[in-house]
């Protein structure tokens, strides 16, 4: 079968290769891939970020945003049958550590990931633990179902803390998850929604997804715009996804006193924080790591099934697996939002 693998510890270093599918062992599923999305983590691996370099053993089939059909079931698997359509939770949780026993499997102390620790979904088939498979409604298209994993992060961000209903919301960083967060905030009844980015493609998409105002951070000062829009009060909820020090500080500066600061994208290295300033503003900090398993998946699926959120505008390109390297090039050149790969056949 065809697969896209990371084969060399360098920028790029990917190749299309033929490999054999692996039969499922006890507690595992063999899944025929229907679609798989290229994620920001895949881009980090493509660029060979040091964190990934320390973790991965090459060669490795990439991809963890996956939807497909159960092709075969290993011994001991219950609740799923061949032909079921599933999406994958990307956190392979152990189910035994303290975090898992406390109902926080998304914070499992032994977390592993498809596409990093085991072979992932940029292939025609993949074999994974059945414990990370989420059964989808029969009518959900694979191209949409493959986006449930990142969509779940957006749902988690919008339902944490005080939620978003009736509140003013800032989404800073309008990559795919940021755009999804705009749509979720709108669907869940947010008041005014401000989106911020520097990429014009993303800013236009943010308006399509429901933002009342799209701020170009390269031309406008975000906190000033938010202040003008809120009479100087600031927003009730600030969702930071840019992963930059400037973005982190801009969201904090835009936040109302006592507001919710929800951190999704963290700066790549330590940054200085004036905690006296934080104490005076008294924000409530929420760290958004993955999805709540399986609570977030249930909420996310219901939003899509009800038609409350349409992810189609985020899915900017659908490419055959044989053209997977082009998907990375489109992201690198700022031309893509979310490329989704589908089998050539």
BALOBA-1460 file (C-alpha; in Angstrom, 3 decimals):
// residues 345
<rec num="1" residu="x" x="0.000" y="0.000" z="0.000"/>
<rec num="2" residu="x" x="1.095" y="3.595" z="-0.554"/>
<rec num="3" residu="x" x="2.198" y="5.650" z="2.452"/>
<rec num="4" residu="x" x="3.809" y="9.008" z="3.204"/>
<rec num="5" residu="x" x="6.720" y="8.651" z="5.608"/>
<rec num="6" residu="x" x="9.202" y="10.843" z="7.402"/>
<rec num="7" residu="x" x="12.457" y="9.183" z="6.435"/>
<rec num="8" residu="x" x="15.231" y="11.654" z="7.310"/>
<rec num="9" residu="x" x="15.892" y="13.945" z="10.329"/>
<rec num="10" residu="x" x="15.905" y="17.189" z="8.336"/>
<rec num="11" residu="x" x="13.587" y="19.817" z="6.908"/>
<rec num="12" residu="x" x="11.467" y="17.991" z="4.371"/>
<rec num="13" residu="x" x="12.794" y="14.470" z="4.594"/>
<rec num="14" residu="x" x="9.496" y="12.863" z="3.505"/>
<rec num="15" residu="x" x="8.863" y="10.247" z="0.836"/>
<rec num="16" residu="x" x="6.056" y="8.208" z="-0.674"/>
<rec num="17" residu="x" x="6.769" y="4.518" z="-0.087"/>
<rec num="18" residu="x" x="5.035" y="1.195" z="-0.560"/>
<rec num="19" residu="x" x="4.628" y="-0.829" z="2.639"/>
<rec num="20" residu="x" x="2.487" y="-3.743" z="3.832"/>
<rec num="21" residu="x" x="-0.466" y="-3.184" z="6.191"/>
<rec num="22" residu="x" x="-0.114" y="-4.768" z="9.636"/>
<rec num="23" residu="x" x="-2.750" y="-7.223" z="10.817"/>
<rec num="24" residu="x" x="-4.467" y="-6.121" z="14.031"/>
<rec num="25" residu="x" x="-3.321" y="-7.744" z="17.268"/>
<rec num="26" residu="x" x="-5.274" y="-8.065" z="20.511"/>
<rec num="27" residu="x" x="-7.281" y="-4.901" z="21.194"/>
<rec num="28" residu="x" x="-6.464" y="-3.406" z="17.792"/>
<rec num="29" residu="x" x="-8.270" y="-2.364" z="14.617"/>
<rec num="30" residu="x" x="-7.166" y="-2.367" z="11.000"/>
<rec num="31" residu="x" x="-8.721" y="0.719" z="9.409"/>
<rec num="32" residu="x" x="-9.107" y="1.442" z="5.718"/>
<rec num="33" residu="x" x="-8.371" y="5.157" z="5.561"/>
<rec num="34" residu="x" x="-11.055" y="7.342" z="4.026"/>
<rec num="35" residu="x" x="-9.381" y="10.717" z="4.630"/>
<rec num="36" residu="x" x="-6.591" y="12.207" z="6.726"/>
<rec num="37" residu="x" x="-5.832" y="15.856" z="7.476"/>
<rec num="38" residu="x" x="-2.427" y="17.512" z="7.504"/>
<rec num="39" residu="x" x="-1.994" y="19.063" z="10.957"/>
<rec num="40" residu="x" x="0.290" y="21.718" z="12.402"/>
<rec num="41" residu="x" x="2.103" y="18.912" z="14.224"/>
<rec num="42" residu="x" x="2.775" y="17.224" z="10.875"/>
<rec num="43" residu="x" x="4.244" y="20.523" z="9.675"/>
<rec num="44" residu="x" x="6.482" y="20.649" z="12.754"/>
<rec num="45" residu="x" x="7.671" y="17.134" z="11.921"/>
<rec num="46" residu="x" x="8.202" y="18.176" z="8.297"/>
<rec num="47" residu="x" x="10.377" y="21.040" z="9.572"/>
<rec num="48" residu="x" x="12.009" y="18.624" z="12.051"/>
<rec num="49" residu="x" x="11.321" y="20.654" z="15.183"/>
<rec num="50" residu="x" x="13.646" y="19.556" z="18.021"/>
<rec num="51" residu="x" x="10.810" y="18.205" z="20.171"/>
<rec num="52" residu="x" x="9.862" y="15.770" z="17.443"/>
<rec num="53" residu="x" x="13.473" y="14.940" z="16.665"/>
<rec num="54" residu="x" x="13.961" y="13.694" z="20.221"/>
<rec num="55" residu="x" x="10.854" y="11.514" z="20.115"/>
<rec num="56" residu="x" x="10.493" y="9.869" z="16.724"/>
<rec num="57" residu="x" x="12.086" y="6.741" z="15.339"/>
<rec num="58" residu="x" x="12.386" y="6.923" z="11.553"/>
<rec num="59" residu="x" x="11.044" y="5.937" z="9.131"/>
<rec num="60" residu="x" x="7.521" y="6.688" z="10.351"/>
<rec num="61" residu="x" x="4.205" y="6.953" z="8.496"/>
<rec num="62" residu="x" x="2.806" y="10.385" z="9.358"/>
<rec num="63" residu="x" x="-0.741" y="11.531" z="10.099"/>
<rec num="64" residu="x" x="-3.053" y="11.458" z="13.111"/>
<rec num="65" residu="x" x="-6.219" y="13.238" z="11.931"/>
<rec num="66" residu="x" x="-7.931" y="10.200" z="10.453"/>
<rec num="67" residu="x" x="-11.320" y="8.932" z="9.381"/>
<rec num="68" residu="x" x="-11.895" y="5.526" z="7.885"/>
<rec num="69" residu="x" x="-13.758" y="2.232" z="7.880"/>
<rec num="70" residu="x" x="-13.009" y="-0.708" z="10.138"/>
<rec num="71" residu="x" x="-11.527" y="-3.405" z="7.883"/>
<rec num="72" residu="x" x="-10.554" y="-6.023" z="10.485"/>
<rec num="73" residu="x" x="-10.786" y="-6.470" z="14.233"/>
<rec num="74" residu="x" x="-8.229" y="-8.029" z="16.550"/>
<rec num="75" residu="x" x="-9.034" y="-10.382" z="19.450"/>
<rec num="76" residu="x" x="-10.788" y="-8.838" z="22.435"/>
<rec num="77" residu="x" x="-12.284" y="-5.817" z="20.658"/>
<rec num="78" residu="x" x="-15.908" y="-5.135" z="21.536"/>
<rec num="79" residu="x" x="-18.442" y="-2.552" z="20.368"/>
<rec num="80" residu="x" x="-17.150" y="-2.231" z="16.804"/>
<rec num="81" residu="x" x="-17.606" y="-4.395" z="13.722"/>
<rec num="82" residu="x" x="-16.111" y="-4.453" z="10.253"/>
<rec num="83" residu="x" x="-17.692" y="-1.731" z="8.149"/>
<rec num="84" residu="x" x="-18.126" y="0.769" z="10.991"/>
<rec num="85" residu="x" x="-16.987" y="4.298" z="10.137"/>
<rec num="86" residu="x" x="-14.661" y="5.775" z="12.744"/>
<rec num="87" residu="x" x="-12.463" y="8.769" z="13.508"/>
<rec num="88" residu="x" x="-9.390" y="8.566" z="15.717"/>
<rec num="89" residu="x" x="-8.557" y="10.278" z="18.977"/>
<rec num="90" residu="x" x="-4.862" y="11.098" z="18.593"/>
<rec num="91" residu="x" x="-3.975" y="10.538" z="22.271"/>
<rec num="92" residu="x" x="-3.263" y="6.844" z="22.800"/>
<rec num="93" residu="x" x="-3.965" y="6.762" z="26.527"/>
<rec num="94" residu="x" x="-2.917" y="3.948" z="28.847"/>
<rec num="95" residu="x" x="-6.110" y="3.806" z="30.949"/>
<rec num="96" residu="x" x="-4.084" y="2.873" z="34.040"/>
<rec num="97" residu="x" x="-2.187" y="5.959" z="35.220"/>
<rec num="98" residu="x" x="-3.520" y="8.360" z="37.827"/>
<rec num="99" residu="x" x="-4.712" y="10.891" z="35.236"/>
<rec num="100" residu="x" x="-6.636" y="8.236" z="33.321"/>
<rec num="101" residu="x" x="-8.214" y="6.855" z="36.507"/>
<rec num="102" residu="x" x="-9.328" y="10.378" z="37.438"/>
<rec num="103" residu="x" x="-11.140" y="10.775" z="34.111"/>
<rec num="104" residu="x" x="-8.416" y="12.878" z="32.508"/>
<rec num="105" residu="x" x="-7.263" y="10.524" z="29.781"/>
<rec num="106" residu="x" x="-6.338" y="13.517" z="27.614"/>
<rec num="107" residu="x" x="-3.573" y="14.147" z="30.176"/>
<rec num="108" residu="x" x="-2.396" y="10.524" z="30.309"/>
<rec num="109" residu="x" x="1.115" y="10.254" z="31.674"/>
<rec num="110" residu="x" x="2.009" y="7.624" z="29.048"/>
<rec num="111" residu="x" x="0.416" y="9.289" z="26.009"/>
<rec num="112" residu="x" x="1.542" y="8.085" z="22.600"/>
<rec num="113" residu="x" x="0.451" y="9.335" z="19.172"/>
<rec num="114" residu="x" x="-0.228" y="7.861" z="15.722"/>
<rec num="115" residu="x" x="2.166" y="9.375" z="13.230"/>
<rec num="116" residu="x" x="4.782" y="9.931" z="15.939"/>
<rec num="117" residu="x" x="5.108" y="6.854" z="18.158"/>
<rec num="118" residu="x" x="3.321" y="4.395" z="15.837"/>
<rec num="119" residu="x" x="2.615" y="4.543" z="12.123"/>
<rec num="120" residu="x" x="-0.153" y="6.981" z="11.257"/>
<rec num="121" residu="x" x="-2.870" y="7.608" z="8.742"/>
<rec num="122" residu="x" x="-1.095" y="8.965" z="5.656"/>
<rec num="123" residu="x" x="-1.522" y="5.532" z="4.129"/>
<rec num="124" residu="x" x="-4.228" y="3.331" z="2.660"/>
<rec num="125" residu="x" x="-4.540" y="1.357" z="5.917"/>
<rec num="126" residu="x" x="-3.386" y="1.782" z="9.509"/>
<rec num="127" residu="x" x="-3.514" y="-0.358" z="12.633"/>
<rec num="128" residu="x" x="-4.336" y="1.317" z="15.949"/>
<rec num="129" residu="x" x="-5.635" y="0.487" z="19.430"/>
<rec num="130" residu="x" x="-9.418" y="0.150" z="19.342"/>
<rec num="131" residu="x" x="-9.527" y="2.342" z="22.456"/>
<rec num="132" residu="x" x="-8.953" y="5.492" z="20.373"/>
<rec num="133" residu="x" x="-11.660" y="4.827" z="17.766"/>
<rec num="134" residu="x" x="-14.793" y="6.985" z="17.820"/>
<rec num="135" residu="x" x="-17.814" y="5.559" z="15.972"/>
<rec num="136" residu="x" x="-19.232" y="8.131" z="13.553"/>
<rec num="137" residu="x" x="-22.791" y="8.595" z="12.318"/>
<rec num="138" residu="x" x="-23.167" y="6.639" z="9.043"/>
<rec num="139" residu="x" x="-23.748" y="9.737" z="6.914"/>
<rec num="140" residu="x" x="-20.752" y="11.785" z="8.051"/>
<rec num="141" residu="x" x="-18.367" y="12.142" z="5.062"/>
<rec num="142" residu="x" x="-14.801" y="10.972" z="5.649"/>
<rec num="143" residu="x" x="-13.436" y="14.361" z="4.562"/>
<rec num="144" residu="x" x="-15.370" y="15.970" z="7.420"/>
<rec num="145" residu="x" x="-14.900" y="13.147" z="9.923"/>
<rec num="146" residu="x" x="-11.114" y="13.387" z="9.496"/>
<rec num="147" residu="x" x="-11.369" y="16.898" z="10.948"/>
<rec num="148" residu="x" x="-13.123" y="15.808" z="14.152"/>
<rec num="149" residu="x" x="-9.814" y="15.576" z="16.039"/>
<rec num="150" residu="x" x="-8.801" y="19.237" z="15.532"/>
<rec num="151" residu="x" x="-12.442" y="20.302" z="15.691"/>
<rec num="152" residu="x" x="-12.536" y="18.776" z="19.154"/>
<rec num="153" residu="x" x="-9.802" y="21.149" z="20.318"/>
<rec num="154" residu="x" x="-11.945" y="24.084" z="19.187"/>
<rec num="155" residu="x" x="-14.974" y="22.652" z="20.999"/>
<rec num="156" residu="x" x="-12.870" y="22.115" z="24.138"/>
<rec num="157" residu="x" x="-11.642" y="25.723" z="23.974"/>
<rec num="158" residu="x" x="-15.155" y="27.118" z="23.588"/>
<rec num="159" residu="x" x="-16.774" y="25.006" z="26.306"/>
<rec num="160" residu="x" x="-14.072" y="25.415" z="28.964"/>
<rec num="161" residu="x" x="-14.568" y="27.736" z="31.917"/>
<rec num="162" residu="x" x="-17.468" y="30.135" z="31.461"/>
<rec num="163" residu="x" x="-18.156" y="28.850" z="27.938"/>
<rec num="164" residu="x" x="-18.982" y="31.442" z="25.281"/>
<rec num="165" residu="x" x="-22.772" y="31.893" z="25.355"/>
<rec num="166" residu="x" x="-23.598" y="35.587" z="25.500"/>
<rec num="167" residu="x" x="-19.922" y="36.517" z="25.914"/>
<rec num="168" residu="x" x="-17.539" y="38.526" z="23.754"/>
<rec num="169" residu="x" x="-14.821" y="36.278" z="22.339"/>
<rec num="170" residu="x" x="-11.395" y="36.902" z="20.810"/>
<rec num="171" residu="x" x="-9.784" y="34.150" z="18.723"/>
<rec num="172" residu="x" x="-6.140" y="34.991" z="18.068"/>
<rec num="173" residu="x" x="-4.534" y="32.832" z="15.399"/>
<rec num="174" residu="x" x="-6.823" y="31.689" z="12.592"/>
<rec num="175" residu="x" x="-5.280" y="28.463" z="11.489"/>
<rec num="176" residu="x" x="-7.725" y="25.568" z="11.094"/>
<rec num="177" residu="x" x="-8.415" y="25.197" z="14.828"/>
<rec num="178" residu="x" x="-8.826" y="28.942" z="15.276"/>
<rec num="179" residu="x" x="-11.296" y="29.065" z="12.388"/>
<rec num="180" residu="x" x="-13.191" y="26.149" z="13.893"/>
<rec num="181" residu="x" x="-13.238" y="27.967" z="17.245"/>
<rec num="182" residu="x" x="-14.844" y="30.982" z="15.571"/>
<rec num="183" residu="x" x="-17.561" y="28.715" z="14.155"/>
<rec num="184" residu="x" x="-18.123" y="26.917" z="17.473"/>
<rec num="185" residu="x" x="-18.339" y="30.213" z="19.370"/>
<rec num="186" residu="x" x="-20.942" y="31.430" z="16.901"/>
<rec num="187" residu="x" x="-22.907" y="28.164" z="17.124"/>
<rec num="188" residu="x" x="-22.880" y="28.210" z="20.931"/>
<rec num="189" residu="x" x="-24.290" y="31.711" z="21.142"/>
<rec num="190" residu="x" x="-21.302" y="33.992" z="21.633"/>
<rec num="191" residu="x" x="-21.960" y="37.719" z="21.476"/>
<rec num="192" residu="x" x="-19.359" y="39.622" z="19.495"/>
<rec num="193" residu="x" x="-16.520" y="37.564" z="17.991"/>
<rec num="194" residu="x" x="-13.173" y="39.093" z="17.044"/>
<rec num="195" residu="x" x="-10.664" y="37.052" z="15.021"/>
<rec num="196" residu="x" x="-7.028" y="38.009" z="14.496"/>
<rec num="197" residu="x" x="-4.275" y="36.826" z="12.166"/>
<rec num="198" residu="x" x="-1.774" y="38.176" z="9.650"/>
<rec num="199" residu="x" x="-2.679" y="35.911" z="6.717"/>
<rec num="200" residu="x" x="-5.349" y="37.404" z="4.399"/>
<rec num="201" residu="x" x="-6.597" y="33.947" z="3.389"/>
<rec num="202" residu="x" x="-7.229" y="33.095" z="7.027"/>
<rec num="203" residu="x" x="-8.817" y="36.461" z="7.784"/>
<rec num="204" residu="x" x="-11.312" y="36.073" z="4.951"/>
<rec num="205" residu="x" x="-12.111" y="32.563" z="6.155"/>
<rec num="206" residu="x" x="-12.645" y="33.850" z="9.714"/>
<rec num="207" residu="x" x="-15.401" y="36.143" z="8.468"/>
<rec num="208" residu="x" x="-16.944" y="33.232" z="6.569"/>
<rec num="209" residu="x" x="-16.913" y="31.131" z="9.756"/>
<rec num="210" residu="x" x="-18.755" y="33.823" z="11.725"/>
<rec num="211" residu="x" x="-16.347" y="36.476" z="13.023"/>
<rec num="212" residu="x" x="-17.857" y="39.948" z="13.413"/>
<rec num="213" residu="x" x="-14.461" y="41.572" z="12.967"/>
<rec num="214" residu="x" x="-11.250" y="40.195" z="11.437"/>
<rec num="215" residu="x" x="-8.149" y="42.068" z="12.619"/>
<rec num="216" residu="x" x="-4.936" y="42.039" z="10.596"/>
<rec num="217" residu="x" x="-2.259" y="42.100" z="13.300"/>
<rec num="218" residu="x" x="0.292" y="43.223" z="10.746"/>
<rec num="219" residu="x" x="-1.625" y="46.471" z="10.211"/>
<rec num="220" residu="x" x="-3.650" y="47.043" z="13.367"/>
<rec num="221" residu="x" x="-2.959" y="46.893" z="17.091"/>
<rec num="222" residu="x" x="-5.239" y="44.167" z="18.424"/>
<rec num="223" residu="x" x="-5.739" y="45.467" z="21.960"/>
<rec num="224" residu="x" x="-6.601" y="48.902" z="20.580"/>
<rec num="225" residu="x" x="-9.212" y="47.496" z="18.201"/>
<rec num="226" residu="x" x="-10.740" y="45.381" z="20.965"/>
<rec num="227" residu="x" x="-10.757" y="48.373" z="23.314"/>
<rec num="228" residu="x" x="-12.607" y="50.477" z="20.747"/>
<rec num="229" residu="x" x="-15.148" y="47.700" z="20.198"/>
<rec num="230" residu="x" x="-15.799" y="47.086" z="23.895"/>
<rec num="231" residu="x" x="-15.713" y="50.625" z="25.261"/>
<rec num="232" residu="x" x="-12.351" y="49.884" z="26.854"/>
<rec num="233" residu="x" x="-13.649" y="46.894" z="28.831"/>
<rec num="234" residu="x" x="-11.954" y="44.131" z="26.834"/>
<rec num="235" residu="x" x="-13.320" y="40.749" z="25.786"/>
<rec num="236" residu="x" x="-14.784" y="38.183" z="28.165"/>
<rec num="237" residu="x" x="-12.919" y="35.281" z="26.558"/>
<rec num="238" residu="x" x="-9.536" y="35.293" z="24.843"/>
<rec num="239" residu="x" x="-8.456" y="32.154" z="22.975"/>
<rec num="240" residu="x" x="-4.759" y="32.208" z="22.097"/>
<rec num="241" residu="x" x="-3.727" y="29.947" z="19.225"/>
<rec num="242" residu="x" x="-0.933" y="31.874" z="17.510"/>
<rec num="243" residu="x" x="1.813" y="30.225" z="19.561"/>
<rec num="244" residu="x" x="3.840" y="33.448" z="19.715"/>
<rec num="245" residu="x" x="4.967" y="35.697" z="22.534"/>
<rec num="246" residu="x" x="3.421" y="38.710" z="20.812"/>
<rec num="247" residu="x" x="0.116" y="36.871" z="20.419"/>
<rec num="248" residu="x" x="0.120" y="35.726" z="24.047"/>
<rec num="249" residu="x" x="0.650" y="39.282" z="25.255"/>
<rec num="250" residu="x" x="-1.888" y="40.756" z="22.834"/>
<rec num="251" residu="x" x="-4.617" y="38.406" z="24.044"/>
<rec num="252" residu="x" x="-3.874" y="39.226" z="27.660"/>
<rec num="253" residu="x" x="-3.923" y="42.954" z="26.899"/>
<rec num="254" residu="x" x="-7.292" y="42.535" z="25.136"/>
<rec num="255" residu="x" x="-8.913" y="40.616" z="27.988"/>
<rec num="256" residu="x" x="-11.453" y="42.097" z="30.391"/>
<rec num="257" residu="x" x="-10.701" y="42.023" z="34.096"/>
<rec num="258" residu="x" x="-11.596" y="38.604" z="35.434"/>
<rec num="259" residu="x" x="-11.998" y="37.211" z="31.911"/>
<rec num="260" residu="x" x="-11.109" y="33.741" z="30.651"/>
<rec num="261" residu="x" x="-7.672" y="33.290" z="29.082"/>
<rec num="262" residu="x" x="-7.693" y="30.003" z="27.152"/>
<rec num="263" residu="x" x="-4.282" y="28.893" z="25.978"/>
<rec num="264" residu="x" x="-4.216" y="26.513" z="23.011"/>
<rec num="265" residu="x" x="-0.982" y="27.495" z="21.264"/>
<rec num="266" residu="x" x="1.969" y="28.141" z="23.567"/>
<rec num="267" residu="x" x="5.122" y="30.070" z="22.590"/>
<rec num="268" residu="x" x="7.981" y="27.729" z="21.610"/>
<rec num="269" residu="x" x="10.250" y="28.971" z="24.405"/>
<rec num="270" residu="x" x="9.915" y="30.609" z="27.818"/>
<rec num="271" residu="x" x="8.629" y="34.200" z="27.870"/>
<rec num="272" residu="x" x="8.648" y="36.828" z="30.646"/>
<rec num="273" residu="x" x="5.325" y="37.345" z="32.451"/>
<rec num="274" residu="x" x="4.569" y="40.287" z="34.766"/>
<rec num="275" residu="x" x="2.521" y="38.564" z="37.450"/>
<rec num="276" residu="x" x="1.769" y="41.853" z="39.186"/>
<rec num="277" residu="x" x="-0.084" y="42.850" z="36.017"/>
<rec num="278" residu="x" x="-1.789" y="39.447" z="35.961"/>
<rec num="279" residu="x" x="-2.832" y="39.815" z="39.600"/>
<rec num="280" residu="x" x="-4.400" y="43.216" z="38.927"/>
<rec num="281" residu="x" x="-6.359" y="41.886" z="35.935"/>
<rec num="282" residu="x" x="-7.188" y="38.525" z="37.617"/>
<rec num="283" residu="x" x="-7.817" y="36.393" z="34.521"/>
<rec num="284" residu="x" x="-8.898" y="32.773" z="34.850"/>
<rec num="285" residu="x" x="-6.378" y="30.615" z="32.973"/>
<rec num="286" residu="x" x="-7.496" y="27.502" z="31.110"/>
<rec num="287" residu="x" x="-4.926" y="25.303" z="29.368"/>
<rec num="288" residu="x" x="-6.559" y="23.535" z="26.429"/>
<rec num="289" residu="x" x="-4.733" y="20.282" z="25.734"/>
<rec num="290" residu="x" x="-6.421" y="18.059" z="23.185"/>
<rec num="291" residu="x" x="-9.981" y="16.938" z="23.778"/>
<rec num="292" residu="x" x="-11.848" y="15.668" z="26.833"/>
<rec num="293" residu="x" x="-12.239" y="11.946" z="26.130"/>
<rec num="294" residu="x" x="-15.025" y="11.299" z="25.221"/>
<rec num="295" residu="x" x="-17.102" y="14.277" z="26.332"/>
<rec num="296" residu="x" x="-15.705" y="16.657" z="23.726"/>
<rec num="297" residu="x" x="-16.188" y="14.100" z="20.949"/>
<rec num="298" residu="x" x="-19.871" y="13.794" z="21.834"/>
<rec num="299" residu="x" x="-20.393" y="17.559" z="21.768"/>
<rec num="300" residu="x" x="-18.408" y="17.940" z="18.538"/>
<rec num="301" residu="x" x="-20.331" y="15.209" z="16.740"/>
<rec num="302" residu="x" x="-23.663" y="16.687" z="17.842"/>
<rec num="303" residu="x" x="-22.707" y="20.132" z="16.505"/>
<rec num="304" residu="x" x="-21.883" y="18.666" z="13.102"/>
<rec num="305" residu="x" x="-24.904" y="16.364" z="13.008"/>
<rec num="306" residu="x" x="-27.223" y="19.269" z="13.812"/>
<rec num="307" residu="x" x="-25.702" y="21.388" z="11.063"/>
<rec num="308" residu="x" x="-24.719" y="24.032" z="13.625"/>
<rec num="309" residu="x" x="-21.167" y="24.103" z="12.267"/>
<rec num="310" residu="x" x="-19.981" y="23.641" z="8.684"/>
<rec num="311" residu="x" x="-16.309" y="22.694" z="8.410"/>
<rec num="312" residu="x" x="-16.234" y="22.795" z="4.605"/>
<rec num="313" residu="x" x="-14.693" y="26.318" z="4.396"/>
<rec num="314" residu="x" x="-11.725" y="25.126" z="6.477"/>
<rec num="315" residu="x" x="-11.067" y="22.163" z="4.187"/>
<rec num="316" residu="x" x="-9.233" y="24.177" z="1.563"/>
<rec num="317" residu="x" x="-7.760" y="21.310" z="-0.470"/>
<rec num="318" residu="x" x="-8.572" y="17.636" z="-0.992"/>
<rec num="319" residu="x" x="-5.552" y="15.867" z="-2.470"/>
<rec num="320" residu="x" x="-4.844" y="12.256" z="-3.418"/>
<rec num="321" residu="x" x="-2.299" y="10.590" z="-1.154"/>
<rec num="322" residu="x" x="0.153" y="10.451" z="-4.063"/>
<rec num="323" residu="x" x="0.218" y="14.285" z="-4.009"/>
<rec num="324" residu="x" x="0.708" y="14.545" z="-0.227"/>
<rec num="325" residu="x" x="4.008" y="16.479" z="-0.446"/>
<rec num="326" residu="x" x="2.136" y="19.239" z="-2.277"/>
<rec num="327" residu="x" x="-0.103" y="19.671" z="0.759"/>
<rec num="328" residu="x" x="2.910" y="20.595" z="2.876"/>
<rec num="329" residu="x" x="4.060" y="23.026" z="0.197"/>
<rec num="330" residu="x" x="0.650" y="24.718" z="0.121"/>
<rec num="331" residu="x" x="0.768" y="25.208" z="3.900"/>
<rec num="332" residu="x" x="4.353" y="26.471" z="3.751"/>
<rec num="333" residu="x" x="3.409" y="29.032" z="1.098"/>
<rec num="334" residu="x" x="0.381" y="30.272" z="3.077"/>
<rec num="335" residu="x" x="-2.065" y="29.117" z="0.406"/>
<rec num="336" residu="x" x="-3.857" y="26.379" z="2.364"/>
<rec num="337" residu="x" x="-6.020" y="26.206" z="5.443"/>
<rec num="338" residu="x" x="-6.535" y="22.460" z="5.938"/>
<rec num="339" residu="x" x="-5.378" y="20.071" z="3.195"/>
<rec num="340" residu="x" x="-7.064" y="16.684" z="3.460"/>
<rec num="341" residu="x" x="-5.548" y="13.580" z="1.872"/>
<rec num="342" residu="x" x="-7.677" y="10.803" z="0.389"/>
<rec num="343" residu="x" x="-6.661" y="7.445" z="-1.096"/>
<rec num="344" residu="x" x="-5.883" y="7.526" z="-4.821"/>
<rec num="345" residu="x" x="-8.275" y="4.658" z="-5.423"/>
